[in-house]
Amino acid sequence: MLKLLIVHTCVMNRDKAVGLALLVVSVVIIIAYAYVMFATPTQYALFLLKLTGVAAVAVVFGILAWVGYALATTPPPKPIEEIEKEIEEELKKLEQETKQQEQTQTKQ
């Protein structure tokens, strides 16, 4: 069975092989987690629960810290009034260019 799985993985494209590997690793971890929780002494299960809790808190607050860092280090956007002024200036330039082109075309 394992040999067939390895041969089949070699024939698959890379994405499918990675997907299959993730599936197999996930199932093995789920089984190992359940084994430690229910089939080992309580001290191991308690340690695993503590480890899981710490990992969950670290992930959540790590993401929150990353968002905070991104907000703190990103420069603020331009005020809308400044953007409106730039757009109006560009429109005026385009209108002037259009008028000049019309004038040169009527002269010809």
C-alpha positions as MATLAB code, in Angstrom:
seq = 'MLKLLIVHTCVMNRDKAVGLALLVVSVVIIIAYAYVMFATPTQYALFLLKLTGVAAVAVVFGILAWVGYALATTPPPKPIEEIEKEIEEELKKLEQETKQQEQTQTKQ';
ca = [
       0.000    0.000    0.000;
       2.762    2.459    0.935;
       4.699    1.597   -2.236;
       1.576    2.244   -4.309;
       1.092    5.568   -2.515;
       4.692    6.610   -3.215;
       4.479    5.612   -6.887;
       1.151    7.372   -7.241;
       2.610   10.509   -5.590;
       5.498   10.547   -8.075;
       3.049   10.497  -10.965;
       0.862   13.273   -9.487;
       1.560   16.908  -10.045;
       3.194   18.881   -7.261;
      -0.019   20.484   -5.915;
      -1.754   17.160   -5.505;
       1.315   15.666   -3.813;
       1.459   18.545   -1.329;
      -2.279   18.193   -0.714;
      -1.946   14.469   -0.090;
       0.986   15.044    2.274;
      -1.013   17.636    4.230;
      -3.931   15.221    4.461;
      -1.776   12.346    5.735;
       0.113   14.506    8.253;
      -3.136   16.011    9.539;
      -4.750   12.618   10.081;
      -1.639   11.311   11.862;
      -1.571   14.348   14.159;
      -5.289   13.997   14.938;
      -4.800   10.334   15.846;
      -1.704   11.094   17.954;
      -3.509   13.937   19.739;
      -6.498   11.733   20.524;
      -4.163    8.956   21.731;
      -2.319   11.282   24.104;
      -5.599   12.752   25.387;
      -7.374    9.465   26.096;
      -4.861    6.604   26.247;
      -1.978    8.019   28.273;
      -1.635    9.119   31.899;
      -3.403   12.324   32.877;
      -0.168   14.305   33.217;
       0.558   13.942   29.496;
      -2.978   14.910   28.547;
      -2.835   17.949   30.843;
       0.499   19.002   29.353;
      -0.916   18.648   25.843;
      -3.945   20.760   26.772;
      -1.690   23.453   28.213;
       0.499   23.361   25.122;
      -2.558   23.638   22.874;
      -3.871   26.592   24.870;
      -0.553   28.417   24.724;
      -0.251   27.786   20.993;
      -3.794   29.063   20.347;
      -3.228   32.222   22.376;
       0.149   32.793   20.689;
      -1.388   32.470   17.223;
      -4.321   34.793   17.961;
      -2.256   37.487   19.631;
       0.576   37.069   17.144;
      -1.863   37.917   14.351;
      -3.212   40.815   16.412;
       0.350   42.098   16.959;
       1.047   41.847   13.217;
      -2.082   43.878   12.435;
      -1.060   46.451   15.038;
       2.432   46.680   13.583;
       1.036   47.112   10.087;
      -1.291   49.891   11.265;
       1.472   51.616   13.205;
       4.042   51.581   10.392;
       1.807   52.315    7.387;
       1.749   55.991    6.443;
      -1.684   57.611    6.558;
      -3.491   58.109    3.253;
      -3.758   61.532    1.641;
      -6.741   63.592    2.744;
      -9.628   63.407    0.311;
      -9.456   67.170   -0.285;
      -5.896   66.862   -1.569;
      -6.877   64.035   -3.912;
      -9.828   66.077   -5.185;
      -7.527   69.038   -5.905;
      -5.136   66.804   -7.854;
      -8.023   65.401   -9.889;
      -9.372   68.906  -10.618;
      -5.906   70.046  -11.749;
      -5.597   67.060  -14.052;
      -9.060   67.718  -15.474;
      -8.169   71.361  -16.128;
      -4.982   70.283  -17.910;
      -6.929   67.810  -20.032;
      -9.536   70.458  -20.899;
      -6.809   72.887  -21.930;
      -5.099   70.262  -24.054;
      -8.409   69.354  -25.674;
      -9.145   73.026  -26.444;
      -5.668   73.454  -27.927;
      -6.127   70.372  -30.101;
      -9.526   71.623  -31.271;
      -8.058   75.023  -32.093;
      -5.199   73.489  -34.086;
      -7.638   71.262  -35.963;
      -9.946   74.149  -36.835;
      -6.979   76.190  -38.120;
      -6.007   73.407  -40.474;
];
